[in-house]
Amino acid sequence: MKQVDSSHYAFARYMSPGRWSSLWHQLDEVSRLQPQRVLEVGPGAGVFKAVAKTMGLAVETLDPDPDLQPDHVGRADALPFADASFDVCCAFQVLEHLPYPLALQAFGELARVARTHVVISLPDARPMWHYRLHLPRIGARDWLLPRPFHRPRAHVFDGEHHWELNTLEHPLPRVLDDLRRRATLLRHYRVPSHAYHHFFVFAVDRR
C-alpha cells in the first residue's frame, strides 16, 4: 500500500547528510559481496541504484508504487520472482513500513529470492551518543554510547512506521531471533554518523 507521495523523496528534503552516510554503507555492504544481480526492494529516491550503476552493479528495483518508476511493481511480502533469482537482495529502511508479521514475511521472501545474501537496515529507536576522536597519524575514530537510564517506549504508528527496533514491543533480541529463523546473521551495526539506521547482513543457506 502506498504510504507517501513520490514528492516525499525530493532531494533537498529527503537526502540529508545522515542519509548520504547511510547510503555509503548500503553500497559498501552490497558491493563487497561482488553480486552479478541485485534486487532492491523499496528504492525511494532511486539514489542507491543510480550510484550502484557507476560502480558496475546491476540493480533492479521493486516497489508497490508505480509513480516511483521501479523496474518491477509488486509487494515485498509476495515477491514475483523464483527462488534464488538474485545474488543479493536488499531493503533499506523498508520493512518497518509493514506490520511486523508482514515484515517478517517480507524478510522471508528476500531470503527466498536471494542466492547468497540479504542486506537490510531498520530504524533503531534506542538513543545513542556519537563521539569522534582524532588521533595523530591514525585519523578519526567513531563510536556510539547508549544513553544511560533510557527505557524503551511503545511505538505509535505515525502513518509510515508500524514498528521500530528497541521499542517496548520490538527489542533487538526478539527481532534478531525472528530474523535468524529465516537466514544466518553475519554481522550487524549502527552507522555512527546516523545511528537511527541499524544494518544487518545475512547469508542464505541453499543446501
Residue pairs with C-beta under 8 A, 6 or more apart in sequence:
1 64
2 64
2 65
2 67
3 97
3 159
3 160
4 160
5 67
6 65
6 67
6 68
8 14
9 44
9 45
9 46
9 68
11 45
14 44
14 45
15 45
15 47
17 193
18 191
18 193
18 194
18 196
18 197
19 194
21 191
21 193
21 194
22 92
22 93
22 121
22 191
22 194
22 197
23 47
23 48
23 51
25 121
25 191
25 197
25 199
26 48
26 90
26 92
26 119
26 121
27 48
27 51
27 52
27 55
29 119
29 199
29 201
30 38
30 52
30 57
30 88
30 90
30 119
31 52
31 55
31 57
33 87
33 88
33 116
33 117
33 119
35 57
35 86
35 87
35 88
35 116
35 117
36 58
36 87
37 58
37 60
37 85
37 86
37 87
37 88
38 52
38 57
38 58
38 59
38 60
38 86
38 87
38 88
38 89
38 90
39 59
39 60
39 61
39 62
39 79
39 81
39 85
39 86
39 88
39 89
39 90
39 110
39 113
39 114
40 48
40 49
40 59
40 60
40 61
40 62
40 90
40 91
40 92
41 61
41 62
41 63
41 76
41 79
41 89
41 90
41 91
41 94
41 106
41 110
42 62
42 63
42 76
42 91
42 92
42 93
42 94
42 97
43 49
43 61
43 62
43 63
43 68
43 70
44 68
44 92
44 93
46 61
46 68
46 69
48 59
48 92
49 59
49 61
52 59
53 59
60 71
60 72
60 86
61 68
61 70
61 71
61 72
62 70
62 71
62 72
62 73
62 74
62 76
62 79
63 70
63 73
63 74
64 73
64 74
64 75
64 76
65 73
66 73
72 80
74 80
75 106
76 91
76 94
76 95
76 98
76 106
76 109
76 110
77 98
77 102
77 103
77 105
77 106
77 109
78 109
79 109
79 110
79 112
79 113
81 113
82 113
83 112
83 113
84 113
84 114
84 115
84 206
85 113
85 115
86 113
86 114
86 115
87 114
87 115
87 116
87 117
88 114
88 115
88 116
88 117
88 118
88 119
89 110
89 111
89 113
89 114
89 117
89 118
89 119
90 110
90 118
90 119
90 120
91 106
91 107
91 110
91 120
92 119
92 120
92 121
92 197
93 121
93 122
93 123
93 197
94 106
94 120
95 103
95 106
95 107
95 120
95 122
96 103
96 122
96 123
96 160
96 161
96 162
96 163
96 164
97 160
97 161
97 162
98 106
98 162
99 162
99 163
100 162
100 163
100 169
100 170
103 162
103 163
104 178
104 179
104 182
107 118
107 120
107 179
107 182
107 183
108 182
110 118
110 120
111 118
111 182
111 183
111 202
111 204
114 204
115 204
115 206
116 203
116 204
116 206
117 186
117 201
117 202
117 203
117 204
118 183
118 201
118 202
118 204
119 199
119 200
119 201
119 202
120 199
120 200
120 202
121 197
121 198
121 199
121 200
122 164
122 165
122 175
122 197
122 198
122 200
123 161
123 164
123 165
123 196
123 197
123 198
124 164
124 165
124 166
124 172
124 190
124 195
124 196
124 197
124 198
125 152
125 153
125 155
125 164
125 165
125 166
125 167
126 146
126 147
126 150
126 152
126 165
126 166
126 172
127 146
127 147
127 150
128 144
128 145
128 146
128 147
128 190
128 195
129 144
129 145
129 146
129 147
130 142
130 143
130 144
130 192
130 193
130 195
131 142
131 143
131 144
131 145
132 140
132 141
132 142
132 192
133 140
133 141
134 140
134 141
135 141
142 192
142 193
143 192
144 190
144 192
144 195
152 166
152 167
152 168
152 171
153 167
153 168
154 167
154 168
154 169
155 161
155 162
155 163
155 164
155 167
155 168
155 169
155 170
163 169
163 170
164 170
165 171
165 172
165 175
165 198
166 172
176 185
176 188
179 185
179 200
179 202
183 202
183 203
183 204
183 205
184 202
184 203
184 204
184 205
185 200
185 201
185 202
186 201
186 202
186 203
187 200
187 201
188 198
188 199
188 200
188 201
189 198
189 199
190 197
190 198
190 199
191 197
191 199
